Amino acid sequence: MAYTIEVEGLRKSFGDRPVLAGIELQVAPGTVAALLGPNGAGKTTTVKILSTLLRPDAGRVVVAGVDVVGAPAEVRRRISLTGQHATVDEVLTGRENLVMMGRLRHLTKAVARERAQALLERFDLVEAADRRVSTYSGGMARRLDIALGLVDDPVVLFLDEPTTGLDPRSRRDVWDTVAELAASGVTVLLTTQYLEEADRLADTISVLADGRIAAAGTADQLKALIGGETVELVLPDEAALAAASALLVGGRVDGLSLHVRTDGTAAGVREVLEVVAGVPVLRVAVHRPTLDDVFLQVTA
């Protein structure tokens, strides 16, 4: 199939409140697609529709070659969904959790045990396999949670904010896991609030705003929408900030910093500094466009 996920004209409202107003989305096999957007933009609603937990009001949604409205049961056999919070049983061991999930998926005892061992090895949980999950770190529990969703080899894995609440080290462990899954051929769609996460993991990124895809592409393509680079001027106080802002109209204020877009050349940076030559400036830095810049611009 050309795409593992195909969405055309997806609409969903709750009462009189429209949440999705015509979503268009395509995800190729074996890639990671990130769905970004402010709170309430419709990210979780989109995932729920794609995973058959919600019925769309309108539009065409095909996942793993199957229409989610026409054959939801078949879609469920081909996907896995991991929510924002780990759903593992903390009283059981990691191995027991995996074997139990295998049995719930109608695997024989022998096959369930074999599958559990394979997943423990794949997710680097062998040493902790026979410990209660209550003793696991947040990152270990999250990796086990993702492993549970892979007991029956899904074609598509949906991850709804998979690293929420994790410390930086645990977050990197989960990132490595997601990258390995995509490399093995699993198609991953994740929602996230961490723009660094999308920048590092995603082959394609879609930004939701006002119920629509406001921008989509690779990280570099999205950053190119901003154009040029940004000069950051760090000012000593509010008075200096106000003076610099008056001279450099259109700059973005962040605390006592003023961010001014340039063409990225030395001449462009020098021109900015010449404009504020009479204003005290503590520090100057030049930044390439980031996903933060893209996010702030397209969701404004």
N, C-alpha and C positions, 0 to 999 in steps of 0.2 A: 504494500500500500504506500502511496506517496506521502500521506500524513497519518500519524497515529491518532491525532486529535484534529477534528475539523468543526469549526463553529461559524455559523452564518446567521446574522440577524437575530441573535439571542436577546430576548426580552423577558423581564420579570418584574412584577410589581407586587407590593404587599399593601393591599387595600388601595388607597389613592396615592400611595408613594411609589413612584417608579425607581427601581434600583439598577436594573440593566436596561439600556435603551438602544440596543442594537449592536451587540458585541460581535466582532469578527476576529477569529483566532485560528492559526494553523501551527501544528507542532510536528516536526519530522521524527521518525523513529530513532531511538537511541540518543536523543538529545535532552538537554535540560532547558526548560522554559520557565521563566520567572514572571509572576504576575505581581506588579507593584501598584500601590495606590494608598491614599490616606484612609484613615479609619472611616468605615461606612461607604467606601467606594464601590463595594460589591464583590470583593475578592473571594470571600468565603461563600457567598451566594453562588458565584460562578462555579467554584469547586463542587459544591453540593449538587448542582445541576449536572455537571459532567460525571459525577459519581452516582447518579440516579437517586440521590436523597431528596431532591426537589424536582418538581415538574416545571419545565419552562412554559411561559405564556405564549411564546412564539419563537420561531427560528428553527434552524436545523443543527443538531448536535450529534456528531458521530465520533465514537471513541473505540479504538482498536477495531475499526471496520464495522461497528454495529451502531445502529441508531438507538440513542438512550431512551427515547419515548417508545419506539416500536418494540424493542426487545431488551428491557432493563435487566432482566435476570441474566441474559447472556453477557451483557456488559459487566455485570458484577463478577462473573466468573473470570474476566480478563483483567481486572483492575485490583488495586489495593489503595486504601485511604488511611493515612496517618494524620490524626488531628493535632491540635496545638498542645495537648497535654498527653503524656505517656499513659497508656491504658493497660500496662502490664500488671499482673497480680504480684504484689510485693511479698506475699506470704510464700509463694512458690519460688523455686530456683529458676534460673534462666533456662536450663534444659527442660524443666517441667512445663514452663510456659510454652515453649516451642512445641513440645510433644503434644500438649493439650490442644494447641491451635491446629496441629496436623490432624488430630483425631476429629476436631470439630469440622475440618475440611474433608472429612471422610477418607483420610488416608488410613491404611492398615497400621497396626502398632509398629511393625518392623520398619515400614517405609517412613512413618512419622519420626521414629528414633534416628534413622539414617539422615533424614532431612534436617532434623534438629542439630545433629553433629556437624553437618556441612555448613549450616548457617552460623553456628558458634565459631567455627574456624574462619569463615568468611568475614565475620564482624569482630574478630579478635577478642572473643569472649570465652575461650576455652578454659582459661585459668579460673574464671569466675562462674563457670557453667553450673556448678553444684552448690553455689552459695545462694541464699535467699536474696531476692531482688531488692529487698529493703536495705541491704548493705551496699548496693551499687551507687556509684556517683551518678550525677545527672546525665552526663554524657553517655555512660554505659547503659543506663536505663533507656535513653533515647535510641541508642543503636539497637538494643534488644527490641524496642517497640517497632522500629523499621523492619527488623528481621522477621518479626511476627507477620508482617504484611507480605513477606516473600515466600511463605511456606509453600504456596502452590504456584510459584513462578508467574506472577502477573506480567502482562504486557506493558501496562501503564501504572505508575506509582504516583499518587497525589499526596503531596506533603503540605499541610496547612500550617505555616509558620513553624517549621520543624525545630528551630533553635531558640525559641522564645524562653527566656529565663535561664539559659545556660551561660556558664562562665566562658571566657574567650578560648581556653584550651579545649573545653568540651565542644564548643561550637566548631572549632577547626576539625575535630575528630569527625563530627557529623558531616562537615563539608567533604572531607576525604571519602566518607562512605557514599555520599550522593554521587560524587564524581566517578567512583568505581562502578556504581550501579549503571550509570549511563554508558560507561565504557564497555560494559558487558551486554549492552543492547536494550536495557530497560528505558522506556521513555518516562521522564520525570517532569511533572508540573508542580512547581512550588510557589506558594505565596509567602511573602516575607516583608518585614518592616525594616530589615537591615539591608541598606543599599550596597554595602561592601559584600554581603552574601551574594546578591544578584550579580554584581560585577565579577566576582571570582568564579561563580558556578555556572551561570546561565549562558547557553549558546544564543538564545534570543530572549528579549525582555519586552513585556507589554505593560504600559502604564495606564491604569484605569483612572478616569476622572469624570465625574458627572454621568456615570453609567455608560461611558463609552471608552474605547481604546484611544487615548489622547496621543500616544506615540508608541511606536514599536520598531524593533530592529535589534542588532547586536549592540553591545555596550559602546563600542567605538562609533557606530552609526548614530546612536542617541547623543553621545557627547558632541558629535559633529554638528548637531542641531544648534548647539550653543554658539559654536564658532570661536576661534581665537583662544586667548588665555585671559586670566583675571589677575589684576594687581591688587593685593591686599595691603591697605594702609592701616596700621594700628595707631590710634590716636591716644593722647594722654588723658583727655577728659571730654566731657560732653560739649564744651564750648569749641574745642578744636574739631570735634566730629561734625558739629553743625557748620563750622566754617568750611571744612573740606567738602561736605555734602552740598553746600551751596555752590561751590566752584565746579564740582564734578556731578552734575545733575544726571540722575539715572543710576547712580551707584547703589549697591545693596548694602544696607546696614545690618551688622550682626554684632551686638554688644558695642564695644568701642572700636570695631573694625569697619572699614568701608571697602567694599569689593567693587572694582571698576573693570569692566571688560575692555580688552585691548586686542590688537591683531597678533600679539605674541612676539613682535619684533622688538629689538632693542630700542629702535626709534619710538615705537608706540609706548613703551614703558617710560622712556625719558620724557615724552610729551605729558604723561600723567603727572610725573614728579615736578615738571616745570609749572604746571597749573597750580599746584599746591605749595609752591616754593616758600610762600610766606606763612604757612601753617606748620606748627610743630608736629612732627611725625616721629613716633617711637621706633617703628620697625616697618620694613617693606618686604613683602614676599610675592613671588609670582607663582600662580597655580594654573595647571591645566584644567580643563573642564572635568567635572566629576558627575557621577549619577545624581548626587545631591543637587547639583545645579540644574540638571535636566528635570528632576522631580519637582523642584521648587517652581521652575518655569512652566511646565506643562500642567501642573495641578493648581496654579494660582487662580 
